[in-house]
């Protein structure tokens, strides 16, 4: 046995890896593998790496960038799929993997389960609430349509809009199924919001439409990114995906859902002829209402006019009163004028020259007499004041301290020249100043004990 081992061909690690790689690839051509998508990784390279697993095993899967755009279903975690591809090895980590060229859902049930899970998540976020839905404009000037540029859908929409109320239609072509569908629809919604930067009018309304198909065909309109783009749109959106029985998440989040693309066009614009007929009916009703109101006002005015007397009868009595007042005013003015004229004549008679001279002389004599009387009264008053002043001066002189000193009295003051009124106020050896009538002063010192 040892000799057998010694005779075995020696291989390098790379040679062994290449041998295993060749063995696996030669024995496994294209295969179909069913499993549940696990971890998904989408690096900047554009490749997609994911795990495909069942209850007991896991195998790595790779989708090269060149095959990503051709996929009908994008790998999502939790989705049960059937992967078509080729098994190979990766000698850098000594692992085997499957290079996936195509991903198919493992039956409608798998897609439905994923759809319900996604619907539940978005519902919990409130994206489907009516509170966030916008009002569809009654008569949009510009309508943006996101759909495939070929096929019956766009023709039906254009035909129905032109038939009902011709409006400006802007078409943003997109793929309506396949791996690139969600991204193109998102770009179209965002593009219509930015179209004003290209000096083109921004649509007042957007229609997203496609024809009927299977759940797999419509899967792009269940994409979470598309749902959020519709929710965030500032332009109202009408969804028309598939037939009436087809339901997608975009139908729940859009501002209005139409069962078919043709129905979406009908909901987008009213019928022009119906509007014209309605306007004509409103015009006729308005004219009728104005005429009826005019007749009613005329009849009412006639009744009011009949209830009032003639204008001449109304103003006859006030006019007569005005005439009477006018006569009385004229008579009163004439009487007052005569009275003031007579007074003026009487005054003019009193203002004769001789009479005025006598009045001035009389007033002058009276004034001179009163002046002499006033002068005499002032002299008498002045003499009285002089007599009282002489009497007061005599009394003041009699009471003066100088006269008292002449009678033999003296004034005693202390050092501070304060009057000494009693011997009780004296202190031992206190200096005193004695003043006599002739103005002489003597300074003495008094011993209180001796006194």
Secondary structure as UniProt FT lines:
FT   HELIX           2..7
FT   HELIX           13..27
FT   STRAND          30..41
FT   TURN            44..45
FT   STRAND          48..53
FT   STRAND          58..63
FT   HELIX           65..68
FT   TURN            69..70
FT   TURN            77..78
FT   STRAND          80..90
FT   TURN            91..94
FT   STRAND          95..105
FT   HELIX           108..124
FT   TURN            125..128
FT   HELIX           130..132
FT   STRAND          142..147
FT   HELIX           152..164
FT   STRAND          168..173
FT   TURN            179..180
FT   HELIX           181..194
FT   HELIX           195..198
FT   STRAND          205..210
FT   TURN            215..218
FT   HELIX           219..222
FT   HELIX           224..232
FT   STRAND          237..241
FT   TURN            244..245
FT   HELIX           249..253
FT   STRAND          256..257
FT   HELIX           261..268
FT   HELIX           272..307
FT   HELIX           311..350
FT   HELIX           353..398
FT   HELIX           401..406
FT   TURN            407..408
FT   STRAND          411..413
FT   TURN            415..416
FT   HELIX           423..425
FT   TURN            428..429
FT   STRAND          430..435
FT   TURN            437..438
FT   STRAND          441..446
FT   TURN            448..450
//
